[in-house]
């Protein structure tokens, strides 16, 4: 754990974990989370998902799916606020990319 001021843990337990150990543990967990997220995002490849368009800059739109996945695709700003169907062609750790399904 990592003690936070004002919590029971801060009053009851001594923080005897070295900062370097905390950083190593955090990195292990972060790496595992990224690995799992990347693998899970692969299930979206070649699938159609609905996305609410939140922004468009220089012809690249982005928005989130109902599962809060960040999705980018080509489009224009008149799509902002609309729900569009996107076919996912690329799945990264924190980002899905695709094309509008017509």
Secondary structure, 3 states (H helix, E strand, C coil): CCCCCCCHHHHHCCCCCCHHHHHHHHHHHHHHHHHHHHHHHHHHCCCEEEEEEEEEECCEEEEEECCCCEEEEECCHHHCCCEEEEEEEEECCCCEEEEECC
